[in-house]
């Protein structure tokens, strides 16, 4: 028997190992990678395979939702921020090919899209297809606040967020719902106990820490990095809206408890007043919104929303707050044009400005202007017959959206502190006899207007 040459054996073993290794690489690249989304080739202009992965995941997701006729639009703040810089070029050439992967290859853990609930049916087919494409997915549900009311706390759950994960990138799909105030709302992202908190880094998500409220956006179909996608027509406006979108629900559970202690006034006069107050508030909101003046529910109107989810019937007016920095000289003529004559004007822009307009019958609209100091915010009051000035101090606050009498409107985010400042620790107890000069917990005497200024700072009509 011939002696086997050791070098030949080693060479054959090395060649066999190399062929096996090449086969594994081929198998992994052309089968496993397509099945599990583990590795992607680069796209034109990308700098690394990781950049390419993001683009490919977005492309596969868009293919997934397109195959099920689900219209989504891009709301990712990082990408929209980049797009906004080039928006004129993108608008003028909506179908132009991209020389490089500039937007979807930008470093990030998620790409965020929005879905209008009414535009699709919750079909299992979508998720079966997603799994076949290699996606893992997670659905986050919670109660539907639109079904809550004074007579029913429904507890019915609806889908609020979806997460689709492929390779090292994830798609966050935020579900928006229409509310009765003619705006869009998304819910918070709250994981159930059994859910995998390591599925994705949830703390990095841009949407879901709080519920949010948005105007219905006008959409624009464009090509970004050679992918057809819908975006808000004005990305900068959407991003600005996003930064102030936090939403607070009315506290129906607490309101029901309140009315168990203090039964609601269901008299004809009370029903009629609430109807007029609602109409006045809607008209005031329309007028101020047309002027671009930000406002919020203040005083008794804010208390009514927070305490009982309704207008306080014995208040006899509607109260709004406006920061003095947002004052516009057009406010008075705009309200007069809307059919609300000026009832009185106290103070001046520099100090303690207050406007009151006459609504239907004896229902009036009071607009209080707020002034910011280093450690507090205040609004003023004036007694017409004596010229005495008063000051009402509040801790600093920010503004959130809520829905009140079928209207999307601002309230102080720190509502409890705001209400307690004005009405003290016993704010839950109704008070029908109220003296604006002495009853508020935060009122201070603030001197007297000089007599020679009375014609300007005390105007009663």
Beta strands, then each sheet from edge to edge (+ up, - down):
strand 1: 72-74
strand 2: 110-116
strand 3: 136-143
strand 4: 157-166
strand 5: 169-179
strand 6: 183-186
strand 7: 212-214
strand 8: 219-224
strand 9: 227-232
strand 10: 296-297
strand 11: 317-323
strand 12: 342-348
strand 13: 351-358
strand 14: 364-372
strand 15: 377-382
strand 16: 388-394
strand 17: 399-404
strand 18: 407-412
strand 19: 443-448
strand 20: 458-460
sheet 1: 3+ 4- 5+ 2+ 1- 9- 8+
sheet 2: 3+ 4- 5+ 6- 7+
sheet 3: 10+ 11- 14- 13+ 12- 20+
sheet 4: 10+ 11- 14- 15+ 16- 19+
sheet 5: 17+ 18-
end
